[in-house]
Amino acid sequence: MAEFSIEKVCQAIQVFNQGQVEQVDTFLRSFSQSNEAWAICIQILQQNPDQSLVFQLLRILQSKILYDFISLQPSEVPHIYQNCIQIILHYSVQNQKSTRIQCVLIFIYLYLYTYSQQTKSILEVIAQILDYSQNNSPHQKFLFDVLETLPEELTENKKIIIDDEKRRLIAQDIKNKQMLDILTFLQNQWNANPDDSIKYHILRSYKKWLEFMKSNITEEEAIQFMQLSCQTTLFKGTLESISDEELQSKAVEAICTFVGIIPKTICEQPQLEPQVLQVLFDEIYKTFPSCKKALEEEKSEEIHNLIKLYSKVGKKFIHKILLNTQLEPFLQTLLWIFCHEFSFTESDILMDFWIKMIKTIRIINDLQLQNKFSLTFEQLINGCVQKSKVNKILLAEYGISPKIKDEFEQQLETRSQMKEIMEELVTIIQPNLIIQHLGGILKTEFFPQMNENGWITFEACMNLISGIIKQIILKNDQIGVQYLMEIIKLYLDVYQQQPLASNNFIMKSVFKTISQGCAQLISSNELLPSLFNFITIGIHHQVSSVQKKATKAFQLICQQNQNFVLLHLNQFLELIFKLQQVSNYDNLIKGVANAICSSQETMQNYYLKLCSIFAQNLVQLQQQIEELLIKSVGSDTLEEKIKQFSKNISSLAYVNSQIPANESNEYLAVRILIVNVYQELWPMLKFGMERIAIFEHGVAEKIVRYTKHTFRKAFNQFSVDLLTQVFQSFLSVYRQVPITACIYVAEVSATVFYKYPEYRNLLSDAFENLCNITFQHLPQLSSFEENPDLTEDLFGMLVRYGRYTPVLLLQSSALQTILQLTLMAIGLEHVSAAKVFYSWLEVTFLMLKPQDEAFKVQIPQEYKDKFQKIITPFIPQYTSKLFEALRKGPTDEEMEDYIQDCIIALSKLSFIDYHKLLSQVLEEGPQNILTQSEKKTWIENNQDVEKQQSFLRLYTRRCIQNSMRG
């Protein structure tokens, strides 16, 4: 252990300040956690040392108070408390913000750790040590820093070692005894008209205490505070008089927070009472001219501040705005701002207001009120079209400059927000009326002109229509369907006539509209052929993003019109056969596969026909790849052929994924058909595994996916002989290369074939082989982190075998090695691999319980007894390492729960002395995590699951706090 002295500590801090951190980091951390740190830090600071030492000493002292003050003996507390107060008194008034902030934190931690029912208010305590009456003095700055910091430290800083219940009681006590006094003090400070720097601090502190008040206030207290607020000039003339944008921003934040405190019952009344609300709206009205001026002059910061305020106030008092005629100017001004061309970037803030307004009108459900605002709705729709337009320059083909692309993405976001307004609007207005209004806009701007502006408007309207379609379907609005079809028909009619009609953005917008719901409406025999022809043009388009949208539209229309697909199946199968280079080719497969797999009859009639396309492709591709492997490994041609090979297998996998999992006799013919196709394709699949997957692992994943869906749909129709061949091939590849997909096959097999006796030996052999090969691939602890996919699939297989075929696992000769690997893997940091691993560890413990519903089959007692003997020597090490993993601080919150679940499952094992294990772990670990009283209570209640969970959470939080100190 390092020996600490004043001289050594001062030298270490000087080395640290020179940037040589690594040389002294361990020493300073050890010093920070030592008992000697109290006396040494206080003694040096009392000697008024060189300024270069002060900050680090205060930081160490702050850390000591935060983490170790609660561990002091009662006799030590007064002495350390008084010395720290003297240090605060000396250093907080120096004009260095960094040292003042450390003093602020030390003061707050001392205040909270020593808080009791008799503790004086924060203002009184500070007044005892500092004179903060002089404006802009260091004393006053310290006071404002404390006031600003205290609420957040109390409610948000989980490092402070105060349990949640005591924290809540302190907050409640401060609210009851101090809060109104503090807010009154801040309002008086504001009324004294200080300079801008102090105003800034007042507003920040005021906002923090309002936020604190909001979560701890009753309706009666809120009304009392609102009446008190009328007495401050903070709400009279402030916004109008502030010229500094940053100060204005803080004032807006404070007022918005104040608005959040106002009780719901007051907000829903039409009257402008209490008086502060009249004052508030009067002040907001005064800002309208300056907001309009800021819009004309494009002053973005001022626009942002004011619109943020309008939206917050508007949402809070929406009932008053809708029902009180005095507030009509507020709504009209917001509509004017929304439609103004320079408010474009603020549309997302105003969007929340409009959506709130529409939802409130819907809830009130008053037809007269809806009619009253009909003109407002029309203006709102016009504004949405305007905001939804794409900039003309963006109508060029792709390949434009990155700056333009970024601008396009930004505008797309706003267009999406306009769509959200439309989605809400159609809940109170018939969708057909909105589409008719949009059609009217199109007739004036799009139909007659057919120029760039017209096409921009068309794109905007199509974007907004996609937000309306859902309501057309829900309301079965046939007139809306009719208007919608007319708009799409019009586009199809003029597509050939105008050069701009083939623009990428416009085409994508039509396909997107179809994809987002319109597909459910299109069943017209008249429209479908021309629409499919148009989609085919999109599929052949040279721009890949247009291809993607077109193939998606194809898929979704196929889903809704399966009879049409079956009627034209030969045409669609030809399309699939010819267009294998298209982006999102799988959408074409999905469209047809959904129709073919829709019933047993269609499966028997068409499944083979569809699969034969992929089979022909695979035969041809295998031959071409074999030739290329001999001639030119690594060529672009080879890479492309492998990509095509992989794509065809993916298509087969998707087709099988759409087949219902049905084990009944009626589906027997389908199950036989699925297996027969797989059997015929097996030579190509075997080639893919043994010749391609060795160097192109992605192919193995596709083959495994197809195999998985075949297993799950074939059940025990999949022959033992064929399954043997599959396992042999996968194991052969796995011995050469650690391809995780090979393990996944065994994992899936266990979940499908576990209930059929004929597969048992095969599953057992596969498990033994996979475990032994994996042990070679993962020879040491570092291998787990270096090979997270392999680790995840290994423990995933163990979870499946444990839940579905536990007897096979418990019979395995690899069991001892598995338990040893399990011990090594505790503390794994890779998040997804660790979650699967801890799931396995929990299954391990659950297998030892009398019975658990997590398992698909009963585990005979003789196997449990045997397993108990094997695992018992590992239990103390498992316990120790699980707590060590908690102390390290898991990288993911959910992972904490996984580890804690394992500890709880372990604690329930009847054959171990958990009381003793827990005592030992807590004794061996760091002693500054829990107090002696907390340890004693935990050990005494070690079988109470609720208390165990509570202590585990506390232990984890304290461990994380401990790791962050220093």
Order of alpha helices (4+ residues) and beta strands (2+ residues): alpha-alpha-alpha-alpha-alpha-alpha-alpha-alpha-alpha-alpha-alpha-alpha-alpha-alpha-alpha-alpha-alpha-alpha-alpha-alpha-alpha-alpha-alpha-alpha-alpha-alpha-alpha-alpha-alpha-alpha-alpha-alpha-alpha-alpha-alpha-alpha-alpha-alpha-alpha-alpha-alpha-alpha-alpha-alpha-alpha-alpha-alpha-alpha-alpha-alpha-alpha
